[in-house]
């Protein structure tokens, strides 16, 4: 997805900062904003300091369900989040991310992506049962479902750029240019 060209990453629910650190190492000119719950930020701070990247990362406390997201990033990462939400919750979150992204910014979703049969990958089918039991509305989704939700939320050029048997499938979507 062109990580080397990223100028500003918004890592939503970025946890300990693993993906923020990896992207900043791949893109030495980039900076990042890691957004997560207040109790998670100290762990992220520790790891980012240990990686020597604290001068390139802004840590922002918040809850992406309730709070506004920091604006202006050209890449937003939503890693291992969509499965815990219903489709309605995901659409609302996609809209919020769209509003925070710079024009023509990209959203990368990393998660389990099911095929249209909803039985493959097998680990994803089993995981869907776990989400049914452990969340109010979560589940695993097909690329078609997520593409529809992203399109509804104002994204174009929605692509499945990596298919994986577990949690490492990647979807890329581009925010429409509001000036066009």
MDAnalysis code that builds the backbone (N, CA, C; Angstrom):
import MDAnalysis as mda
import numpy as np

u = mda.Universe.empty(540, n_residues=180, atom_resindex=np.repeat(np.arange(180), 3), trajectory=True)
u.add_TopologyAttr("name", ["N", "CA", "C"] * 180)
u.add_TopologyAttr("resid", np.arange(1, 181))
u.add_TopologyAttr("resname", ["UNK", "UNK", "UNK", "UNK", "UNK", "UNK", "UNK", "UNK", "UNK", "UNK", "UNK", "UNK", "UNK", "UNK", "UNK", "UNK", "UNK", "UNK", "UNK", "UNK", "UNK", "UNK", "UNK", "UNK", "UNK", "UNK", "UNK", "UNK", "UNK", "UNK", "UNK", "UNK", "UNK", "UNK", "UNK", "UNK", "UNK", "UNK", "UNK", "UNK", "UNK", "UNK", "UNK", "UNK", "UNK", "UNK", "UNK", "UNK", "UNK", "UNK", "UNK", "UNK", "UNK", "UNK", "UNK", "UNK", "UNK", "UNK", "UNK", "UNK", "UNK", "UNK", "UNK", "UNK", "UNK", "UNK", "UNK", "UNK", "UNK", "UNK", "UNK", "UNK", "UNK", "UNK", "UNK", "UNK", "UNK", "UNK", "UNK", "UNK", "UNK", "UNK", "UNK", "UNK", "UNK", "UNK", "UNK", "UNK", "UNK", "UNK", "UNK", "UNK", "UNK", "UNK", "UNK", "UNK", "UNK", "UNK", "UNK", "UNK", "UNK", "UNK", "UNK", "UNK", "UNK", "UNK", "UNK", "UNK", "UNK", "UNK", "UNK", "UNK", "UNK", "UNK", "UNK", "UNK", "UNK", "UNK", "UNK", "UNK", "UNK", "UNK", "UNK", "UNK", "UNK", "UNK", "UNK", "UNK", "UNK", "UNK", "UNK", "UNK", "UNK", "UNK", "UNK", "UNK", "UNK", "UNK", "UNK", "UNK", "UNK", "UNK", "UNK", "UNK", "UNK", "UNK", "UNK", "UNK", "UNK", "UNK", "UNK", "UNK", "UNK", "UNK", "UNK", "UNK", "UNK", "UNK", "UNK", "UNK", "UNK", "UNK", "UNK", "UNK", "UNK", "UNK", "UNK", "UNK", "UNK", "UNK", "UNK", "UNK", "UNK", "UNK", "UNK", "UNK", "UNK", "UNK", "UNK", "UNK"])
u.atoms.positions = np.array([
    [0.814, -1.209, 0.000],
    [0.000, 0.000, 0.000],
    [0.847, 1.259, 0.000],
    [2.116, 1.131, -0.261],
    [2.981, 2.302, -0.379],
    [3.400, 2.900, 0.948],
    [3.782, 2.057, 1.903],
    [4.136, 2.537, 3.246],
    [5.233, 3.588, 3.207],
    [6.157, 3.482, 2.272],
    [7.276, 4.427, 2.221],
    [6.809, 5.850, 1.895],
    [5.633, 6.000, 1.265],
    [5.125, 7.320, 0.902],
    [4.249, 7.946, 1.995],
    [3.973, 7.201, 3.061],
    [3.115, 7.713, 4.134],
    [3.808, 8.863, 4.845],
    [3.042, 9.924, 5.065],
    [3.564, 11.085, 5.805],
    [3.089, 11.067, 7.252],
    [1.821, 10.643, 7.453],
    [1.246, 10.675, 8.798],
    [0.265, 9.510, 8.966],
    [0.591, 8.609, 9.852],
    [-0.233, 7.453, 10.187],
    [-1.110, 7.785, 11.383],
    [-2.379, 7.399, 11.304],
    [-3.273, 7.390, 12.461],
    [-3.550, 5.933, 12.774],
    [-3.013, 5.443, 13.879],
    [-3.182, 4.052, 14.305],
    [-4.315, 4.023, 15.331],
    [-5.488, 3.586, 14.890],
    [-6.709, 3.636, 15.694],
    [-6.808, 2.355, 16.516],
    [-6.850, 2.514, 17.838],
    [-6.807, 1.336, 18.701],
    [-5.448, 0.678, 18.595],
    [-4.403, 1.494, 18.550],
    [-3.048, 1.046, 18.249],
    [-2.355, 0.213, 19.308],
    [-2.992, 0.027, 20.451],
    [-2.489, -0.847, 21.524],
    [-1.038, -0.511, 21.880],
    [-0.167, -1.498, 21.844],
    [1.218, -1.297, 22.282],
    [2.092, -0.610, 21.235],
    [1.540, -0.334, 20.069],
    [2.289, 0.399, 19.055],
    [3.063, -0.446, 18.068],
    [2.835, -1.738, 18.029],
    [3.610, -2.608, 17.133],
    [3.548, -2.162, 15.676],
    [2.355, -1.845, 15.183],
    [2.233, -1.451, 13.780],
    [2.732, -0.037, 13.554],
    [2.551, 0.842, 14.524],
    [3.111, 2.189, 14.425],
    [4.635, 2.106, 14.300],
    [5.248, 1.325, 15.150],
    [6.705, 1.171, 15.130],
    [7.164, 0.587, 13.795],
    [6.495, -0.455, 13.324],
    [6.884, -1.086, 12.059],
    [6.766, -0.114, 10.891],
    [5.667, 0.647, 10.846],
    [5.496, 1.579, 9.741],
    [6.539, 2.692, 9.797],
    [6.803, 3.219, 10.978],
    [7.787, 4.297, 11.082],
    [9.191, 3.816, 10.725],
    [9.497, 2.572, 10.989],
    [10.791, 2.028, 10.568],
    [10.858, 1.875, 9.051],
    [9.717, 1.562, 8.426],
    [9.669, 1.407, 6.969],
    [9.599, 2.753, 6.252],
    [9.139, 3.789, 6.949],
    [8.975, 5.114, 6.348],
    [9.670, 6.144, 7.245],
    [10.980, 6.310, 7.105],
    [11.753, 7.151, 8.019],
    [11.326, 8.619, 8.077],
    [10.619, 9.114, 7.079],
    [10.184, 10.511, 7.097],
    [8.791, 10.680, 7.705],
    [8.124, 9.583, 8.008],
    [6.743, 9.646, 8.495],
    [6.688, 9.959, 9.985],
    [5.502, 10.397, 10.389],
    [5.187, 10.537, 11.810],
    [3.874, 9.803, 12.048],
    [3.501, 9.650, 13.300],
    [2.303, 8.867, 13.600],
    [1.569, 9.445, 14.803],
    [0.271, 9.170, 14.822],
    [-0.568, 9.417, 15.983],
    [-1.172, 8.077, 16.363],
    [-0.928, 7.656, 17.588],
    [-1.518, 6.415, 18.094],
    [-2.663, 6.824, 19.012],
    [-3.858, 6.316, 18.718],
    [-5.079, 6.661, 19.447],
    [-5.604, 5.410, 20.131],
    [-5.705, 5.458, 21.462],
    [-6.241, 4.309, 22.189],
    [-6.725, 4.754, 23.564],
    [-7.284, 3.823, 24.276],
    [-7.840, 4.084, 25.605],
    [-6.747, 4.553, 26.566],
    [-7.113, 5.384, 27.550],
    [-6.115, 5.927, 28.481],
    [-5.270, 4.861, 29.177],
    [-5.856, 3.735, 29.515],
    [-5.096, 2.699, 30.215],
    [-4.099, 1.974, 29.322],
    [-4.210, 2.135, 28.011],
    [-3.314, 1.465, 27.062],
    [-2.109, 2.341, 26.709],
    [-2.292, 3.640, 26.750],
    [-1.264, 4.581, 26.305],
    [0.086, 4.391, 27.015],
    [0.139, 4.131, 28.338],
    [1.458, 3.935, 28.967],
    [2.256, 2.777, 28.358],
    [1.598, 1.695, 27.993],
    [2.289, 0.572, 27.349],
    [2.833, 1.004, 25.985],
    [2.019, 1.718, 25.224],
    [2.482, 2.205, 23.920],
    [3.664, 3.153, 24.098],
    [3.561, 4.063, 25.065],
    [4.641, 5.027, 25.313],
    [5.945, 4.295, 25.593],
    [5.903, 3.292, 26.452],
    [7.103, 2.534, 26.812],
    [7.728, 1.891, 25.582],
    [6.924, 1.236, 24.765],
    [7.464, 0.548, 23.584],
    [8.004, 1.529, 22.554],
    [7.333, 2.664, 22.396],
    [7.778, 3.661, 21.416],
    [9.069, 4.322, 21.875],
    [9.198, 4.576, 23.161],
    [10.459, 5.119, 23.699],
    [11.573, 4.104, 23.490],
    [11.311, 2.837, 23.803],
    [12.324, 1.787, 23.615],
    [12.755, 1.665, 22.158],
    [11.830, 1.934, 21.234],
    [12.150, 1.861, 19.803],
    [12.847, 3.133, 19.309],
    [12.971, 4.129, 20.181],
    [13.627, 5.372, 19.800],
    [12.805, 6.247, 18.876],
    [11.476, 6.149, 18.975],
    [10.602, 6.855, 18.036],
    [9.705, 7.898, 18.702],
    [9.949, 8.212, 19.955],
    [9.038, 9.106, 20.674],
    [8.954, 10.498, 20.056],
    [9.988, 10.930, 19.340],
    [9.937, 12.244, 18.697],
    [9.072, 12.252, 17.443],
    [8.628, 11.070, 16.988],
    [7.808, 10.979, 15.771],
    [6.388, 10.493, 16.041],
    [6.049, 10.251, 17.302],
    [4.730, 9.693, 17.634],
    [4.028, 10.579, 18.645],
    [2.793, 10.915, 18.335],
    [1.918, 11.602, 19.282],
    [0.940, 10.567, 19.821],
    [0.837, 10.469, 21.133],
    [-0.070, 9.527, 21.774],
    [-1.311, 10.294, 22.222],
    [-2.480, 9.820, 21.785],
    [-3.737, 10.498, 22.093],
    [-4.673, 9.514, 22.768],
    [-5.127, 9.892, 23.954],
    [-6.066, 9.065, 24.703],
    [-7.483, 9.305, 24.192],
    [-8.233, 8.221, 24.054],
    [-9.622, 8.364, 23.657],
    [-10.251, 7.021, 23.357],
    [-11.542, 7.073, 23.144],
    [-12.351, 5.898, 22.820],
    [-12.955, 6.138, 21.438],
    [-12.579, 5.337, 20.461],
    [-13.034, 5.588, 19.095],
    [-14.540, 5.427, 18.924],
    [-15.225, 4.842, 19.886],
    [-16.686, 4.779, 19.822],
    [-17.320, 6.116, 20.216],
    [-16.647, 6.862, 21.090],
    [-17.242, 8.096, 21.621],
    [-16.533, 9.368, 21.197],
    [-15.229, 9.318, 21.054],
    [-14.446, 10.528, 20.865],
    [-14.132, 10.774, 19.396],
    [-13.904, 12.048, 19.092],
    [-13.460, 12.445, 17.766],
    [-12.039, 11.923, 17.555],
    [-11.739, 11.527, 16.341],
    [-10.396, 11.044, 16.021],
    [-9.498, 12.213, 15.632],
    [-8.213, 12.124, 15.938],
    [-7.276, 13.171, 15.498],
    [-7.280, 13.271, 13.972],
    [-7.289, 14.491, 13.469],
    [-7.449, 14.725, 12.030],
    [-6.110, 14.885, 11.326],
    [-6.163, 14.700, 9.992],
    [-5.069, 15.080, 9.118],
    [-4.152, 13.989, 8.624],
    [-4.329, 12.751, 9.055],
    [-3.444, 11.671, 8.604],
    [-3.741, 11.308, 7.151],
    [-2.712, 10.852, 6.443],
    [-2.929, 10.361, 5.086],
    [-3.100, 8.841, 5.055],
    [-2.877, 8.180, 6.182],
    [-3.125, 6.745, 6.300],
    [-3.683, 6.458, 7.689],
    [-4.812, 5.766, 7.722],
    [-5.379, 5.293, 8.986],
    [-5.309, 3.775, 8.978],
    [-4.932, 3.218, 10.114],
    [-4.872, 1.774, 10.275],
    [-5.910, 1.360, 11.302],
    [-6.722, 0.385, 10.926],
    [-7.731, -0.188, 11.808],
    [-7.432, -1.685, 11.869],
    [-6.687, -2.081, 12.886],
    [-6.166, -3.436, 12.965],
    [-6.903, -4.247, 14.022],
    [-7.497, -5.357, 13.591],
    [-8.175, -6.302, 14.491],
    [-9.269, -5.616, 15.308],
    [-10.056, -4.786, 14.634],
    [-11.145, -4.060, 15.276],
    [-12.506, -4.446, 14.689],
    [-12.618, -4.558, 13.357],
    [-13.944, -4.699, 12.748],
    [-14.685, -5.946, 13.215],
    [-13.983, -6.982, 13.588],
    [-14.668, -8.215, 14.009],
    [-15.402, -8.058, 15.337],
    [-15.019, -7.073, 16.143],
    [-15.689, -6.904, 17.437],
    [-16.960, -6.064, 17.313],
    [-17.213, -5.510, 16.118],
    [-18.337, -4.617, 15.881],
    [-19.407, -5.247, 15.009],
    [-20.609, -4.712, 15.112],
    [-21.665, -5.019, 14.146],
    [-21.372, -4.238, 12.867],
    [-22.083, -4.525, 11.812],
    [-21.886, -3.767, 10.573],
    [-22.281, -2.307, 10.769],
    [-23.318, -2.055, 11.540],
    [-23.722, -0.666, 11.810],
    [-22.603, 0.069, 12.553],
    [-22.030, -0.559, 13.565],
    [-20.921, 0.061, 14.297],
    [-19.729, 0.307, 13.380],
    [-19.446, -0.651, 12.511],
    [-18.334, -0.471, 11.581],
    [-18.590, 0.698, 10.641],
    [-19.801, 0.802, 10.093],
    [-20.112, 1.923, 9.201],
    [-19.920, 3.257, 9.928],
    [-20.391, 3.330, 11.159],
    [-20.224, 4.563, 11.938],
    [-18.744, 4.880, 12.152],
    [-17.955, 3.861, 12.445],
    [-16.522, 4.058, 12.636],
    [-15.842, 4.446, 11.318],
    [-16.227, 3.813, 10.218],
    [-15.647, 4.158, 8.916],
    [-15.932, 5.623, 8.563],
    [-17.133, 6.103, 8.873],
    [-17.478, 7.510, 8.628],
    [-16.592, 8.411, 9.482],
    [-16.427, 8.065, 10.745],
    [-15.599, 8.865, 11.654],
    [-14.154, 8.920, 11.146],
    [-13.639, 7.803, 10.677],
    [-12.277, 7.763, 10.136],
    [-12.199, 8.617, 8.876],
    [-13.204, 8.498, 8.015],
    [-13.244, 9.276, 6.780],
    [-13.179, 10.763, 7.085],
    [-13.905, 11.205, 8.099],
    [-13.905, 12.617, 8.482],
    [-12.540, 13.057, 9.007],
    [-11.793, 12.152, 9.610],
    [-10.481, 12.489, 10.174],
    [-9.362, 12.460, 9.133],
    [-9.507, 11.666, 8.088],
    [-8.450, 11.534, 7.078],
    [-8.304, 12.789, 6.227],
    [-7.097, 13.039, 5.788],
    [-6.857, 14.072, 4.777],
    [-7.500, 13.615, 3.467],
    [-7.775, 14.582, 2.560],
    [-8.333, 14.220, 1.255],
    [-7.451, 13.176, 0.575],
    [-8.084, 12.208, -0.017],
    [-7.431, 11.098, -0.713],
    [-6.608, 10.218, 0.228],
    [-6.821, 10.343, 1.543],
    [-6.141, 9.474, 2.495],
    [-6.629, 8.041, 2.359],
    [-5.829, 7.123, 2.858],
    [-6.156, 5.702, 2.773],
    [-6.519, 5.143, 4.139],
    [-7.401, 4.183, 4.127],
    [-7.712, 3.384, 5.305],
    [-7.270, 1.961, 5.001],
    [-6.483, 1.395, 5.897],
    [-6.107, -0.014, 5.801],
    [-6.789, -0.748, 6.946],
    [-7.521, -1.792, 6.608],
    [-8.168, -2.645, 7.601],
    [-7.431, -3.970, 7.618],
    [-6.997, -4.384, 8.796],
    [-6.370, -5.692, 8.999],
    [-7.309, -6.493, 9.877],
    [-7.787, -7.632, 9.351],
    [-8.729, -8.441, 10.110],
    [-8.943, -9.778, 9.405],
    [-9.822, -10.583, 9.971],
    [-10.272, -11.805, 9.322],
    [-11.243, -11.394, 8.215],
    [-11.028, -11.896, 7.001],
    [-11.953, -11.638, 5.902],
    [-12.426, -12.991, 5.380],
    [-13.727, -13.203, 5.469],
    [-14.316, -14.474, 5.051],
    [-14.578, -14.475, 3.546],
    [-14.573, -15.668, 2.944],
    [-15.006, -15.760, 1.556],
    [-16.544, -15.761, 1.540],
    [-17.104, -15.727, 0.368],
    [-18.568, -15.592, 0.251],
    [-19.333, -16.778, 0.846],
    [-18.702, -17.945, 0.956],
    [-19.371, -19.112, 1.553],
    [-19.521, -18.974, 3.063],
    [-18.724, -18.096, 3.645],
    [-18.670, -17.844, 5.081],
    [-18.137, -19.038, 5.891],
    [-17.568, -20.027, 5.199],
    [-16.963, -21.160, 5.911],
    [-15.443, -21.203, 5.741],
    [-14.905, -20.325, 4.899],
    [-13.468, -20.237, 4.706],
    [-13.024, -18.808, 4.910],
    [-11.923, -18.625, 5.566],
    [-11.050, -19.637, 6.148],
    [-11.687, -20.271, 7.379],
    [-11.392, -21.555, 7.620],
    [-12.003, -22.261, 8.755],
    [-11.766, -21.570, 10.103],
    [-10.565, -21.037, 10.312],
    [-10.293, -20.344, 11.584],
    [-11.207, -19.129, 11.732],
    [-11.509, -18.473, 10.630],
    [-12.410, -17.328, 10.666],
    [-13.834, -17.727, 10.999],
    [-14.265, -18.885, 10.481],
    [-15.614, -19.376, 10.786],
    [-15.741, -19.696, 12.274],
    [-14.719, -20.316, 12.828],
    [-14.735, -20.595, 14.271],
    [-14.663, -19.308, 15.085],
    [-13.874, -18.367, 14.598],
    [-13.754, -17.088, 15.281],
    [-15.086, -16.341, 15.286],
    [-15.867, -16.481, 14.225],
    [-17.183, -15.838, 14.159],
    [-18.081, -16.333, 15.288],
    [-17.979, -17.607, 15.614],
    [-18.759, -18.153, 16.730],
    [-18.308, -17.503, 18.037],
    [-17.009, -17.354, 18.211],
    [-16.470, -16.687, 19.395],
    [-17.010, -15.258, 19.501],
    [-17.045, -14.529, 18.385],
    [-17.542, -13.152, 18.391],
    [-19.043, -13.122, 18.697],
    [-19.769, -14.113, 18.221],
    [-21.208, -14.205, 18.500],
    [-21.455, -14.348, 19.994],
    [-20.605, -15.118, 20.660],
    [-20.750, -15.355, 22.092],
    [-20.162, -14.209, 22.917],
    [-19.040, -13.642, 22.490],
    [-18.285, -12.711, 23.327],
    [-18.598, -11.230, 23.103],
    [-19.331, -10.890, 22.042],
    [-19.624, -9.481, 21.758],
    [-21.126, -9.303, 21.548],
    [-21.554, -8.042, 21.611],
    [-22.976, -7.762, 21.382],
    [-23.355, -7.913, 19.919],
    [-22.446, -7.576, 19.011],
    [-22.813, -7.623, 17.604],
    [-21.698, -8.000, 16.672],
    [-20.552, -8.402, 17.203],
    [-19.392, -8.690, 16.371],
    [-19.554, -9.948, 15.539],
    [-18.636, -10.124, 14.634],
    [-18.628, -11.289, 13.761],
    [-17.471, -11.168, 12.785],
    [-17.429, -12.066, 11.843],
    [-16.452, -11.950, 10.765],
    [-17.231, -11.603, 9.510],
    [-16.585, -10.876, 8.611],
    [-17.278, -10.310, 7.462],
    [-16.578, -10.688, 6.167],
    [-17.364, -10.700, 5.105],
    [-16.810, -10.948, 3.781],
    [-16.260, -9.647, 3.216],
    [-15.424, -9.783, 2.203],
    [-14.933, -8.593, 1.527],
    [-16.100, -7.788, 0.957],
    [-17.090, -8.483, 0.386],
    [-18.252, -7.798, -0.186],
    [-18.995, -6.959, 0.848],
    [-19.164, -7.490, 2.043],
    [-19.842, -6.738, 3.103],
    [-19.041, -5.498, 3.500],
    [-17.748, -5.677, 3.698],
    [-16.919, -4.546, 4.099],
    [-16.794, -3.520, 2.975],
    [-16.727, -3.986, 1.735],
    [-16.673, -3.050, 0.603],
    [-17.945, -2.212, 0.545],
    [-19.077, -2.841, 0.742],
    [-20.349, -2.110, 0.751],
    [-20.370, -1.076, 1.879],
    [-19.942, -1.474, 3.067],
    [-19.942, -0.555, 4.208],
    [-18.960, 0.591, 4.006],
    [-17.805, 0.312, 3.442],
    [-16.825, 1.363, 3.168],
    [-17.333, 2.325, 2.088],
    [-17.939, 1.788, 1.058],
    [-18.493, 2.641, -0.006],
    [-19.578, 3.543, 0.547],
    [-20.442, 2.999, 1.384],
    [-21.499, 3.781, 2.031],
    [-20.905, 4.897, 2.886],
    [-19.742, 4.651, 3.481],
    [-19.092, 5.620, 4.368],
    [-18.247, 6.654, 3.615],
    [-18.214, 6.588, 2.273],
    [-17.526, 7.614, 1.509],
    [-16.159, 7.246, 0.981],
    [-15.879, 5.967, 0.840],
    [-14.585, 5.533, 0.313],
    [-14.749, 5.040, -1.120],
    [-13.660, 5.110, -1.870],
    [-13.623, 4.580, -3.232],
    [-12.460, 3.600, -3.314],
    [-12.314, 2.996, -4.474],
    [-11.165, 2.138, -4.762],
    [-10.919, 1.141, -3.626],
    [-11.974, 0.464, -3.186],
    [-11.872, -0.510, -2.094],
    [-11.331, -1.811, -2.671],
    [-10.212, -2.269, -2.124],
    [-9.533, -3.453, -2.659],
    [-9.118, -4.395, -1.538],
    [-9.243, -5.680, -1.799],
    [-8.672, -6.705, -0.927],
    [-7.236, -6.874, -1.407],
    [-6.278, -6.377, -0.633],
    [-4.890, -6.397, -1.105],
    [-4.089, -7.561, -0.544],
    [-4.644, -8.260, 0.438],
    [-3.971, -9.452, 0.968],
    [-5.028, -10.350, 1.582],
    [-5.056, -11.599, 1.164],
    [-5.965, -12.591, 1.741],
    [-5.147, -13.565, 2.565],
    [-5.597, -13.839, 3.762],
    [-4.866, -14.653, 4.718],
    [-5.840, -15.633, 5.357],
    [-5.321, -16.713, 5.901],
    [-6.174, -17.699, 6.557],
    [-6.562, -17.314, 7.971],
    [-6.042, -16.184, 8.456],
    [-6.379, -15.794, 9.822],
    [-6.623, -14.296, 9.880],
    [-5.948, -13.589, 10.748],
    [-6.256, -12.186, 11.043],
    [-5.473, -11.206, 10.176],
    [-4.712, -11.667, 9.210],
    [-3.815, -10.785, 8.476],
    [-4.256, -10.447, 7.062],
    [-5.549, -10.548, 6.785],
    [-6.041, -10.044, 5.505],
    [-6.049, -8.525, 5.564],
    [-5.853, -7.895, 4.421],
    [-5.803, -6.438, 4.364],
    [-6.760, -5.908, 3.309],
    [-7.514, -4.896, 3.685],
    [-8.373, -4.162, 2.762],
    [-7.867, -2.736, 2.728],
    [-7.807, -2.185, 1.539],
    [-7.398, -0.792, 1.338],
    [-8.581, -0.037, 0.747],
    [-8.856, 1.151, 1.285],
    [-9.905, 2.014, 0.773],
    [-9.383, 3.447, 0.767],
    [-9.835, 4.238, -0.186],
    [-9.365, 5.604, -0.339],
    [-10.514, 6.574, -0.085],
    [-10.240, 7.595, 0.712],
    [-11.226, 8.645, 0.955],
    [-11.413, 9.445, -0.340],
    [-12.661, 9.703, -0.669],
    [-12.934, 10.529, -1.845],
    [-12.368, 11.927, -1.622],
    [-11.873, 12.507, -2.691],
    [-11.357, 13.867, -2.655],
    [-12.529, 14.830, -2.549],
    [-12.627, 15.578, -1.458],
    [-13.763, 16.475, -1.267],
    [-13.709, 17.672, -2.205],
    [-12.559, 17.910, -2.843],
    [-12.424, 19.034, -3.770],
    [-12.855, 18.666, -5.174],
    [-13.029, 17.380, -5.420],
    [-13.370, 16.928, -6.787],
    [-14.838, 17.134, -7.094],
])
